[in-house]
Each structure stands twice: as structure tokens, then as C-alpha cells.
Amino acid sequence: MESFAWEFEARYQDWAPGLAMMRDAIIQQLSNADLGKNVGGNSLTWGQLIDDCAEMQRSYLDAFSTLDQTWAPPRSPHEHPSTVAEILDQFHAVDRELAMVLDAFSGDDWDAVITRPDDTKRTRRGQLEIYAQFVLIFLGKASVYARAQGHIIPPSLLTFVGSAIADRRHGSKAPPTTSTVLGADWYACTLTHTDQVRKRPLRRLRLHRAREQRRRIH
């Protein structure tokens, strides 16, 4: 099911620049030397993480025109831009292309169907919502890298990842919660309006309630 209430295709001019602004704010903090650094283990370097994002953005841009999306294999580090300035220039060029492509669509154009790499089908409208999710996922990864390496997380990005989460250090406890929904059935909906439902088996739910009652008594 796709969102008509949110009207992503009609409002992208409101939210797309904001996502680009958060992306730029975190990349602008990096030095050229930072592009070769990672967060340990087999993690990607900043340069690889950012280049993967750039290639994915290009994939989404092309798909809106061709109606066929493909994933390009990761590029060699030798193919990556070598400076932060080059990275930002390339992102801004694709941002402008994307805006021009989307501006050209109206009415039934948004109902054209795109074939994704896994052969699933999405209308342009649905694909735009998935694109927004993709950018948000990149921002989440970038905030982890930034915090791990001592960079400041821009205020605009903190409103997305949450200051309590962003300020946690390795090994620290999670922020306290007063949530009482443990064990409850729940319904949710993703950004692309896919239903998410959990219904606990009745026996497990009864056992959970019995444990909660004993805990309150003691």
C-alpha cells in the first residue's frame, strides 16, 4: 500500500532539501584525510560509505527515468573522489538532476511502475518514499561514524537520530524508559506504508501478565 495522505510526490520540494542539508552538514566536517578512516574492524571507510551512498542516489535518479533500477557493484577506492569538496560537488549535481526529473512528473506520471533489482514493482510515488528511507538510513550510519570519531553531530541531524541516542558512549546503558508496552500487541506502518503487526500467542501473553502481576505483588 502506498501513501496518498503524505503526498510525497507533491511535497518532495519540502523534505528533499532538508535531507540533503543534513547529509552536507555531516560531510562538511570531514577533512580529506578522514575519508580513509573507518570505525574499526572490517567497517567501511568514510570514503567508501559516502561513495556507496552517492552511487545509490544515482541508481534512484536513473530509475525514475528508465523505470528499471539496478545496483552497481561497489567502486574501487581508486575511483572515489579524493576530496570532500569533490564529494559535495557530485552530490549537488545529482541533487539538481533529481529535482529536474521529479519536477517533470505530474498526475499519472507518478503511477508509472519501476522494476527494482529484486524484481519487485513500485510506482514512482512508492519509489520516492523508499528513496527517502534510503537517505535516512545513510544519515543514521553517518551519525554513528561521526560520534565514534569525535565529530560533532549537527543539530539538524540530532533532531533525526535523537540526542539521547547520539550521545551514548560505547558500553553505556540505554536511556531510561517508562514504556509499559512490553508484551502488548502492536500495529505500526513503515514509511512506505507496509503494515507491521505483532500479536503475541495467547499462552505467552498470559504467562507474561502473570509474571508482571507477581512482580507488582513483591
Secondary structure, DSSP 8 states (H G I E B T S, - for coil): ---SSS-HHHHHHHHHHHHHHHHHHHHTT--TGGGG--SSTT---HHHHHHHHHHHHHHHHHHHHHSB--------GGGS-SSHHHHHHHHHHHHHHHHHHHHT--GGGGG-EEE-TTS-EEEHHHHHHHHHHHHHHHHHHHHHHHHHTT----HHHHHHH-HHHHT--TT----------TT--EEEE-TT--EEEE---HHHHHHHHHHHHHHHH-
